[in-house]
Amino acid sequence: METVECPNELCFKKTMALRDALDLLGGKWKLCLIHNLNNYGTMRFKDLMTAIADISPKVLSKELQDLEENMMVKRTVNNTKPVTVSYTLTEHAKVTIPVINSLLDFGLKHRRKIIEK
């Protein structure tokens, strides 16, 4: 099979940008987390566990750390007893909302098609 290379620098940059986006947002839970934080605003860890029923605490913690490291989520330690931690979307993350909403619309339409079949 013949390999095809990007014909120019712009093609390469776009390919890398798409890979970066997929690395950041890919996986089973990140889009769900962003979607829930967008819809409900600031949420505590326990609230996120409830909103995304199938996620384990260990995985939720890891996904939130990844999102925080990539400036998508702001983590706030609240001075309460016991100490609580809350999460909020950053402005940087909010640019993903139209993409997530488009994926959600597609998913709903696709699920209806499958049910109709």
C-alpha positions as CSV (number, residue, x, y, z in Angstrom):
1,M,0.0,0.0,0.0
2,E,1.3,3.4,-0.9
3,T,1.7,6.0,1.8
4,V,0.3,9.4,1.3
5,E,2.0,12.4,2.9
6,C,0.6,15.8,3.6
7,P,1.2,18.0,0.6
8,N,2.1,21.0,2.6
9,E,2.8,22.5,6.0
10,L,-0.8,23.6,6.5
11,C,-2.0,20.0,6.1
12,F,0.5,18.8,8.6
13,K,-0.5,21.5,11.1
14,K,-4.2,20.7,10.8
15,T,-3.5,17.0,11.2
16,M,-1.5,17.7,14.4
17,A,-4.2,20.1,15.7
18,L,-6.9,17.4,15.2
19,R,-4.7,14.8,17.0
20,D,-4.2,17.3,19.9
21,A,-8.0,17.8,20.2
22,L,-8.7,14.1,20.1
23,D,-6.0,13.4,22.7
24,L,-7.5,16.1,24.9
25,L,-11.2,15.2,24.5
26,G,-11.0,11.5,23.6
27,G,-12.0,8.7,25.8
28,K,-15.2,7.6,27.3
29,W,-15.8,10.3,29.9
30,K,-14.2,13.7,29.1
31,L,-17.0,15.0,26.9
32,C,-19.6,13.8,29.4
33,L,-17.8,15.7,32.2
34,I,-17.6,18.9,30.1
35,H,-21.2,18.6,29.1
36,N,-22.4,18.2,32.7
37,L,-20.2,21.0,34.0
38,N,-21.6,23.2,31.2
39,N,-25.2,22.3,32.0
40,Y,-25.1,22.4,35.8
41,G,-22.2,24.9,36.5
42,T,-19.9,24.3,39.4
43,M,-20.1,20.7,40.6
44,R,-18.6,18.7,43.5
45,F,-16.9,15.4,42.9
46,K,-19.8,13.5,44.4
47,D,-22.2,15.4,42.1
48,L,-20.2,14.4,39.1
49,M,-20.2,10.8,40.3
50,T,-24.0,10.9,40.5
51,A,-24.4,12.6,37.1
52,I,-22.2,10.0,35.4
53,A,-23.4,6.8,37.0
54,D,-21.0,4.3,35.4
55,I,-17.7,6.1,36.2
56,S,-15.5,4.9,39.0
57,P,-14.1,7.3,41.5
58,K,-10.5,6.5,40.4
59,V,-11.3,7.1,36.7
60,L,-13.3,10.3,37.5
61,S,-10.3,11.6,39.5
62,K,-7.9,10.9,36.7
63,E,-10.1,12.5,34.0
64,L,-10.6,15.6,36.1
65,Q,-6.8,15.8,36.7
66,D,-6.3,15.5,32.9
67,L,-8.9,18.2,32.2
68,E,-7.3,20.5,34.9
69,E,-3.8,20.0,33.5
70,N,-5.1,21.0,30.1
71,M,-6.8,24.2,31.4
72,M,-10.3,22.8,30.7
73,V,-11.5,22.6,34.3
74,K,-10.8,24.7,37.3
75,R,-10.5,22.9,40.6
76,T,-11.4,24.8,43.8
77,V,-10.7,23.5,47.3
78,N,-13.5,24.9,49.5
79,N,-12.7,25.9,53.1
80,T,-15.5,23.8,54.6
81,K,-15.6,21.0,57.2
82,P,-15.1,18.5,55.8
83,V,-13.1,20.0,53.0
84,T,-15.0,19.9,49.7
85,V,-13.6,20.2,46.1
86,S,-15.6,21.7,43.3
87,Y,-15.0,21.9,39.6
88,T,-16.0,24.5,37.0
89,L,-15.4,24.8,33.3
90,T,-12.9,27.3,32.2
91,E,-13.6,29.8,29.4
92,H,-11.1,27.9,27.3
93,A,-13.3,24.7,27.6
94,K,-16.5,26.5,26.7
95,V,-15.4,26.7,23.0
96,T,-15.9,22.9,22.9
97,I,-19.6,23.2,23.7
98,P,-20.9,23.6,20.1
99,V,-18.9,20.6,19.1
100,I,-20.2,18.5,22.0
101,N,-23.8,19.7,21.3
102,S,-23.4,18.6,17.6
103,L,-22.1,15.2,18.7
104,L,-25.0,14.9,21.2
105,D,-27.5,15.7,18.4
106,F,-25.9,13.2,16.1
107,G,-25.9,10.6,18.9
108,L,-29.6,11.1,19.5
109,K,-30.5,10.8,15.8
110,H,-28.3,7.8,15.4
111,R,-29.8,6.1,18.4
112,R,-33.3,6.7,16.9
113,K,-32.2,5.2,13.6
114,I,-30.9,2.1,15.4
115,I,-34.1,1.7,17.4
116,E,-36.2,2.1,14.2
117,K,-34.2,-0.6,12.4
